[in-house]
């Protein structure tokens, strides 16, 4: 990064938390994958991974905050539909809890933290 953009962004795949998956794999199998050096953000820029955050309170780019909100709302809706399907691997109550978690994150992105 050339120092021109001081903002903290969100990865365009905000609902897929790579660090969480990485930690799970490391704890389960002893495997540690490398995180990418640069990622595409919710606002379309490519920035160093270190300049991104999945925590709404840390994201300072307004376009990325809006992207994070939209993605978490979309995830909540998809999870609720999944929980309502006959034969789903998760119950409706479990899907409701996960959907509410995503809605909470969406509110935090919208509220500015």
N, C-alpha and C positions, 0 to 999 in steps of 0.2 A: 504494500500500500504506500502511496506517495505522501500520505499525511494530509491530503486535501479533504478527506471525509472523516470528520471526528465522531460520526454517529455509530451507535451500536445497533446492529440490524438483527433480523430474524432469518434463519434459513428458510428458503421457500418451502421446504418439507417440514415445517414447524411441528406438525403432529407426529412426526417420526423422529423421536429423540435418539440420535445416534449414540450419544454418550451413555444413555441408559442401557441400550442394547449392548454396547461395548462392555460395560460393567457386568452385565448379566453373563455374557460369554466368558469374561475373565474369571468370574466367580464360579461358574459351573464347570468349564472345561479347561481353564488355565490358558485360554487363548486370548491374545490381545491384538485386535486389529488397529491399524493406524487410522486416525481421524484425517479427513482431507485437509490440505493446506488452505485451499480456497473453496468457497461455496457460493452458489447463486442465492441471492437474498429475495425476500418477498417483494422488494421494490425493483428487482431486476439487476442490481449491481452484482459483480463478483468481488468478494472481499475475503480477507484472511478469516479462517474459521474463528480465530481469537476475537474478531470484531463482531461476533454474533452471540446471541443469548436466546434461550427458550423461556426465560423468566420475563414476564410482561413488565415488571418493574425496572428492568435493565435496558429495555429496548427504547432508543431515543429517536429512531427514524419513524416519522409519522406514517409513511406509506407501509412500512413493515409492520407497524402496530395494527393497521387496518387489515393487512394480509393475515396476520396472526389471529385476529378476531374472526375473520371470515372462515379460515381453515378450521378453527376449533368449533365454530357453529356447525359447519358441514360435517365434521366428525361426530358431533353429538347426535345429529339427525340420522347419520348412517348407523351408528351404534344402536339407537332406539329401534330403527327398522329391523336390524339384525336380531335384537332381543325379542321382537314380536313375531318372528318367523317360526312356523311349526318345526319342531325338531332342532331348534337352534342349540348351539353348544353352551350358550349362556342363558340364564333365566332373564325374564323381563326386569326383575328387581336389580340384578347385577348390571344389566345394560343401562338401567335408569341411573344407577350410581356413577357409572363411568361417563354417561352422557352429562350428568350434572357437573362432574369434574371438568369436562371440556367447556361447558357453558360458563363455569366460574372463570376459567382461563380466558375465555372470550370477553367476559365482562372486565377482567383486569386489563386486557389489552385495550379495550375501548375507553376505560376510565383513566388511562395513563398510569396504571400501577396501582 
